[in-house]
């Protein structure tokens, strides 16, 4: 079993307690030097903190290059949530089921111009009788279970809907 290089004096007591994924009593191997806990510089403390923060606070996978969520950033979508209803707007950020939309509208009730589901709205727009709320500059949605990119021109028609 290998572990990342880390300053001995700063981590040896933590490792003896089984801290941060290191098994109790684990031996750590160091490349260059050991550090005295009483004489650590601010820069060395930041390096130690980085060792633990990257493991315990991973970056959201959806915002990494090439992920599905990252591919939708900047695109106009219809977002369906478990409890917050349906919204249409431009994706600003995605983190799992959490999404930030800008220039969005809540679709209070909707009828697809063609089709019977939100996919029909995304592809063909809205039919008369749909009810939408006012334009919202920015909204943070939780519990997003569906993001549907809209066809060319549909976003403009949703924003213009009265």
C-alpha positions as CSV (number, residue, x, y, z in Angstrom):
1,X,0.0,0.0,0.0
2,X,1.5,3.4,-1.0
3,X,0.6,6.8,0.4
4,X,1.4,10.3,-0.9
5,X,4.5,12.0,0.3
6,X,3.7,14.1,3.4
7,X,5.6,15.9,6.2
8,X,6.3,13.3,8.9
9,X,6.0,15.3,12.0
10,X,2.8,17.0,10.9
11,X,1.0,13.8,9.9
12,X,2.5,11.0,12.0
13,X,0.2,11.6,15.0
14,X,-2.8,12.0,12.7
15,X,-2.0,8.7,10.9
16,X,-1.6,6.9,14.2
17,X,-5.2,7.8,14.8
18,X,-6.3,6.6,11.3
19,X,-7.0,10.2,10.0
20,X,-8.3,11.0,6.5
21,X,-8.3,7.5,5.0
22,X,-4.9,6.4,6.3
23,X,-5.2,3.2,8.2
24,X,-4.3,3.3,11.9
25,X,-0.6,2.9,12.4
26,X,0.2,3.4,8.6
27,X,3.8,4.2,7.7
28,X,4.3,7.2,5.4
29,X,7.2,7.5,3.1
30,X,8.8,10.8,2.4
31,X,10.7,11.9,-0.7
32,X,12.7,14.9,0.5
33,X,12.6,15.8,4.1
34,X,10.7,15.8,7.4
35,X,9.3,18.9,8.9
36,X,9.1,20.1,12.5
37,X,5.5,21.0,13.4
38,X,6.6,24.0,15.4
39,X,8.6,25.6,12.6
40,X,6.2,25.1,9.6
41,X,5.9,28.0,7.3
42,X,2.5,29.2,5.9
43,X,3.4,27.8,2.5
44,X,4.1,24.3,4.0
45,X,0.8,24.5,5.9
46,X,-1.0,25.2,2.6
47,X,0.7,22.2,1.0
48,X,-0.4,20.0,3.9
49,X,-4.0,21.3,3.6
50,X,-4.0,20.6,-0.1
51,X,-3.1,17.0,0.5
52,X,-6.3,16.5,2.5
53,X,-8.7,18.9,0.8
54,X,-8.3,17.3,-2.6
55,X,-9.3,13.9,-1.2
56,X,-12.1,15.2,1.0
57,X,-13.5,17.9,-1.4
58,X,-13.3,16.6,-4.9
59,X,-14.2,19.0,-7.7
60,X,-17.7,18.5,-9.1
61,X,-17.4,15.9,-11.9
62,X,-20.0,17.5,-14.1
63,X,-17.9,20.7,-14.5
64,X,-14.8,18.8,-15.7
65,X,-13.9,19.0,-19.3
66,X,-15.8,16.4,-21.4
67,X,-18.5,15.6,-18.9
68,X,-22.2,15.8,-19.9
69,X,-22.9,18.7,-17.6
70,X,-19.9,20.7,-18.9
71,X,-21.2,20.1,-22.5
72,X,-24.5,21.9,-21.6
73,X,-22.9,25.1,-20.1
74,X,-23.9,28.0,-22.2
75,X,-26.8,26.1,-23.8
76,X,-30.5,26.9,-23.5
77,X,-32.3,24.0,-21.8
78,X,-35.5,22.9,-20.2
79,X,-34.7,21.8,-16.6
80,X,-37.2,19.5,-14.8
81,X,-36.8,19.3,-11.0
82,X,-38.2,16.8,-8.5
83,X,-39.9,19.6,-6.5
84,X,-39.2,23.0,-8.1
85,X,-41.1,22.4,-11.3
86,X,-39.9,23.1,-14.8
87,X,-37.6,25.9,-15.9
88,X,-36.2,27.1,-19.2
89,X,-32.9,29.0,-19.4
90,X,-29.2,29.1,-20.1
91,X,-27.0,26.7,-18.1
92,X,-24.4,28.5,-16.1
93,X,-23.2,25.7,-13.9
94,X,-23.9,22.0,-13.3
95,X,-23.0,20.0,-10.2
96,X,-24.8,16.6,-10.2
97,X,-28.5,17.4,-9.5
98,X,-27.7,21.1,-8.9
99,X,-27.9,23.6,-11.7
100,X,-27.7,27.3,-12.1
101,X,-29.7,28.9,-14.9
102,X,-29.5,32.4,-16.1
103,X,-32.2,34.3,-17.9
104,X,-34.7,31.6,-17.0
105,X,-38.5,31.3,-16.9
106,X,-40.6,28.9,-14.8
107,X,-43.1,27.0,-17.0
108,X,-46.1,27.0,-14.6
109,X,-48.2,25.0,-17.0
110,X,-47.3,24.1,-20.5
111,X,-48.6,22.4,-23.7
112,X,-46.1,21.3,-26.4
113,X,-46.7,22.7,-29.9
114,X,-46.1,19.1,-31.0
115,X,-45.9,16.1,-28.8
116,X,-47.2,15.6,-25.3
117,X,-44.1,15.8,-23.1
118,X,-41.3,18.3,-22.3
119,X,-39.3,16.8,-25.2
120,X,-42.0,18.2,-27.5
121,X,-41.6,21.6,-25.9
122,X,-37.8,21.4,-26.3
123,X,-38.1,20.5,-30.0
124,X,-41.2,22.5,-31.1
125,X,-42.0,25.1,-28.5
126,X,-45.1,26.0,-26.6
127,X,-48.8,26.0,-27.6
128,X,-51.2,28.8,-26.7
129,X,-52.6,28.3,-23.2
130,X,-49.2,27.7,-21.6
131,X,-48.4,29.8,-18.5
132,X,-44.9,31.1,-17.9
133,X,-43.6,33.3,-15.1
134,X,-41.5,36.4,-15.6
135,X,-37.8,36.3,-16.7
136,X,-35.5,35.5,-13.8
137,X,-31.9,36.7,-14.1
138,X,-30.5,33.8,-12.2
139,X,-31.8,30.8,-10.3
140,X,-30.1,27.9,-8.4
141,X,-32.1,24.7,-8.8
142,X,-31.6,21.6,-6.7
143,X,-33.0,18.1,-7.5
144,X,-32.8,18.5,-11.3
145,X,-33.7,15.2,-12.8
146,X,-33.7,16.2,-16.5
147,X,-31.9,18.7,-18.7
148,X,-33.2,18.9,-22.3
149,X,-31.3,21.1,-24.8
150,X,-33.8,22.9,-26.9
151,X,-33.9,23.1,-30.7
152,X,-32.7,26.2,-32.6
153,X,-35.2,29.1,-32.1
154,X,-37.2,27.4,-29.3
155,X,-35.4,29.4,-26.6
156,X,-36.3,32.7,-28.2
157,X,-40.0,31.6,-28.5
158,X,-40.1,30.5,-24.9
159,X,-38.7,33.9,-23.7
160,X,-41.1,35.8,-26.0
161,X,-44.2,33.8,-24.8
162,X,-46.9,35.9,-23.2
